[in-house]
Amino acid sequence: MPARIATAVATCALSLGALASGAGAATAAPSGPAAVRPADGASASLQSAVNARAAAVDRCSYQVVRSDDSRYVYSVSGVIGGGTRELPSQKEDFVRFSGGWQKVVQVDACAGGQSQAPTALRITGKLENPEGYDPSVPRTIRSDYLKPAASSVIPEAPALTSIDRLDAATVRVTWKPAQGNPDQVMLMERKPFYSSEIGIWHPYTFQRDVPGGATSMDRKLERHPDIPPADRTHAYWMRVVKDGFVSDLRAERPTTVEP
């Protein structure tokens, strides 16, 4: 999809704000949070650092939760055996924390047969299309060197137990109780979304916050006849946040429903 269409879809989705539906509220996960554009050289300097934290998911996978400025293209490097090398991404997504959207990236430290764990991680952002920005805008931004926290800080999302059709246009999604007292439990829903600005239906992922203690949520299916056949499938999975970290993104196994 052309970039201008994707941007319009994201902008329209974000304009929905918090959607009340059943027992939960929803906010559309953005394709990229709005760029922070410093007004002058001084504020540009203040925005040059990348705020981030890191933790081991397992022996090979590491999670990095960072701030995002969409003007930059980011990479994660690991300090391994006295050297530094870029770590390939396994999976990434935007997640809404209490303080706003953060980018969550899981990287592979064992790629290429590497067996030694990194002693530190660092995020680097390179300004994309630098010719379009004033010279005061930093061309490269970096985080501090991050010592990964232990894997015990990565929370575990509850498993879905069933998706039951209540009527032709409604399903009830049920999951196991969340363990470990996470700060937030989320039902992730991917479904067709209509952008009135550009007049198309397109798959979009929504993060729906779950009230404390709830283990089910009723969801409406999009059944509009104009939805392209390839985009009609709905998908659901669970995600949790605790102490600034997110459940293992690789472990998410969406369950699909045909409306």
C-alpha positions in Angstrom: 0.0 0.0 0.0 1.4 3.5 -0.9 2.8 5.4 2.1 0.3 8.2 1.8 -2.6 5.7 2.1 -1.0 3.9 5.0 -0.5 7.3 6.7 -4.1 8.3 6.1 -5.4 5.0 7.6 -3.2 5.5 10.7 -4.3 9.1 11.1 -8.0 8.2 10.7 -7.6 5.3 13.2 -5.9 7.4 15.8 -8.7 10.0 15.6 -11.0 7.5 17.1 -9.3 7.9 20.4 -10.4 5.5 23.1 -13.3 3.4 21.8 -15.8 2.2 24.4 -16.9 -1.3 23.5 -18.4 -3.9 25.9 -16.2 -4.0 29.0 -13.1 -2.4 27.5 -11.6 0.7 25.9 -9.7 0.5 22.6 -7.0 2.6 21.0 -5.7 2.0 17.5 -2.1 0.9 17.4 -0.3 3.4 15.1 1.8 2.6 12.2 4.2 5.1 13.7 3.7 7.7 16.5 3.8 11.3 15.3 7.3 12.7 15.0 8.6 15.0 17.7 9.8 18.0 15.8 12.1 20.3 17.8 11.3 24.0 17.3 15.0 25.1 17.4 18.6 23.8 17.8 18.4 23.8 21.6 15.3 21.6 21.8 16.7 19.4 19.0 19.6 18.7 21.3 17.3 17.7 24.1 15.5 15.3 21.8 18.7 13.6 20.6 18.7 10.7 23.1 16.7 7.5 22.7 15.0 6.5 26.0 15.1 2.7 26.3 15.2 -0.3 28.5 16.1 -3.9 27.7 15.6 -7.4 29.1 16.5 -10.9 28.2 13.4 -12.9 27.0 15.5 -16.1 26.8 19.1 -17.1 26.0 18.9 -15.7 22.5 16.1 -13.2 22.4 16.2 -9.7 23.9 13.4 -7.2 24.3 14.1 -3.5 23.9 11.3 -1.0 24.7 12.1 2.5 23.4 10.8 5.9 22.6 10.2 6.6 18.9 10.7 9.6 16.6 9.4 8.6 13.2 12.0 10.7 11.4 14.6 8.1 12.3 15.4 4.5 11.3 16.5 2.5 14.3 18.8 -0.5 14.9 19.9 -2.4 18.0 23.5 -3.4 18.6 24.9 -5.8 21.1 28.3 -5.6 22.9 29.6 -9.1 22.6 33.1 -10.4 23.4 34.7 -7.0 23.2 33.1 -6.1 19.9 29.8 -4.6 18.8 27.5 -6.0 16.1 23.9 -5.2 14.9 21.3 -7.7 16.1 18.5 -8.7 13.6 15.0 -8.1 14.6 12.7 -11.1 15.4 9.5 -9.1 15.9 8.4 -5.6 16.7 5.2 -3.6 17.4 4.0 -0.4 19.0 2.4 -0.8 22.4 0.5 1.8 24.4 1.8 2.2 28.0 0.3 4.5 30.5 2.6 7.3 29.4 2.0 6.9 25.6 3.1 4.7 22.7 6.4 2.9 22.8 8.2 0.7 20.3 8.8 -2.8 21.4 11.5 -4.7 19.5 12.8 -8.3 20.1 16.2 -9.1 18.6 18.2 -12.3 18.1 21.6 -12.4 19.8 22.3 -15.9 18.5 22.0 -15.1 14.8 24.9 -16.4 12.8 25.8 -19.1 15.3 26.7 -16.6 18.0 26.6 -18.2 21.5 27.9 -15.5 23.8 25.3 -13.3 25.4 25.7 -9.5 25.0 26.8 -7.6 28.0 25.0 -4.5 26.8 22.6 -3.3 24.1 22.4 0.1 22.4 19.9 1.7 20.1 20.9 3.9 17.2 18.6 6.1 15.1 19.7 7.4 11.7 17.8 10.4 10.3 15.9 9.3 7.3 16.0 11.8 4.3 18.4 14.1 6.2 18.3 16.5 3.2 14.8 17.5 4.2 15.7 18.7 7.7 17.5 21.7 9.1 21.2 21.1 10.0 20.3 21.6 13.7 18.3 18.3 13.7 20.6 15.5 14.8 21.6 13.1 12.1 22.2 10.3 14.6 20.6 9.7 18.0 21.5 6.9 20.5 20.4 5.4 23.8 22.8 4.9 26.7 24.4 1.4 26.9 21.7 -0.8 28.4 22.5 -3.7 30.7 19.7 -6.2 30.0 17.5 -7.1 32.9 16.9 -10.8 33.8 14.2 -12.8 31.9 12.1 -12.9 35.0 10.9 -9.3 34.2 9.2 -10.4 31.0 5.5 -11.0 31.8 3.5 -13.9 30.4 0.3 -13.3 28.5 -2.7 -15.5 29.3 -3.8 -17.9 26.7 -7.1 -17.6 24.8 -9.4 -20.4 25.7 -12.3 -19.9 23.2 -14.0 -17.6 20.7 -17.7 -18.3 20.8 -20.2 -16.9 18.3 -23.1 -15.2 20.2 -24.9 -14.2 17.0 -24.2 -13.6 13.4 -22.2 -10.4 14.1 -20.8 -11.0 17.7 -18.2 -13.2 19.2 -17.2 -13.7 22.9 -13.4 -14.0 23.3 -12.4 -15.8 26.5 -9.0 -16.2 28.1 -7.3 -17.6 31.2 -6.8 -15.4 34.2 -3.6 -13.3 33.9 -0.9 -14.4 36.3 1.7 -12.3 38.1 -0.4 -9.1 38.6 0.5 -7.3 35.3 0.0 -3.6 35.1 -2.2 -3.9 32.0 -3.9 -6.8 30.2 -4.8 -6.2 26.5 -7.0 -8.1 24.0 -5.4 -7.5 20.6 -7.9 -7.4 17.8 -7.0 -7.3 14.1 -10.0 -6.6 11.8 -11.1 -4.6 8.8 -11.1 -0.9 9.4 -12.8 1.7 7.2 -10.9 4.9 6.4 -13.5 7.6 5.4 -10.7 9.8 4.3 -9.6 7.6 1.4 -12.7 5.4 1.2 -11.1 1.9 1.7 -11.3 -1.0 4.1 -8.0 -2.2 5.3 -6.8 -4.7 8.1 -5.9 -2.8 11.2 -4.8 -3.8 14.7 -6.4 -2.4 17.8 -5.2 -2.6 21.4 -8.2 -3.1 23.7 -7.5 -2.6 27.4 -9.1 -5.2 29.7 -10.7 -4.2 33.0 -9.1 -5.7 36.1 -10.0 -9.4 36.6 -12.0 -9.7 33.4 -11.5 -12.9 31.4 -13.8 -12.3 28.4 -14.9 -9.6 26.1 -17.6 -9.4 23.4 -16.5 -8.2 20.0 -18.5 -7.1 17.0 -17.5 -8.5 13.6 -17.1 -6.2 10.6 -19.5 -7.7 7.9 -19.8 -4.8 5.5 -20.2 -6.1 1.9 -17.6 -3.7 0.5 -14.8 -5.4 2.6 -12.4 -7.2 0.2 -12.6 -11.0 0.7 -8.9 -11.1 1.5 -9.3 -8.6 4.3 -12.4 -10.0 6.1 -10.6 -12.3 8.6 -10.6 -11.1 12.3 -7.8 -12.2 14.6 -7.5 -12.1 18.4 -4.6 -12.6 20.9 -3.5 -11.5 24.3 -0.8 -9.2 25.5 0.3 -7.9 28.9 2.6 -5.1 30.3 4.4 -5.1 33.6 7.0 -2.8 35.0 7.7 -1.3 31.5 8.1 -4.7 29.7 5.8 -6.6 27.4 5.0 -10.3 27.1 7.0 -12.2 24.5 5.8 -11.0 21.1 7.0 -14.2 19.5 4.7 -16.3 21.7 1.6 -14.6 20.4 -0.5 -17.0 18.4 -3.5 -15.1 16.9 -6.8 -17.1 16.6 -8.7 -16.2 13.5 -12.4 -15.9 12.9 -14.3 -15.6 9.6 -17.3 -13.2 9.9 
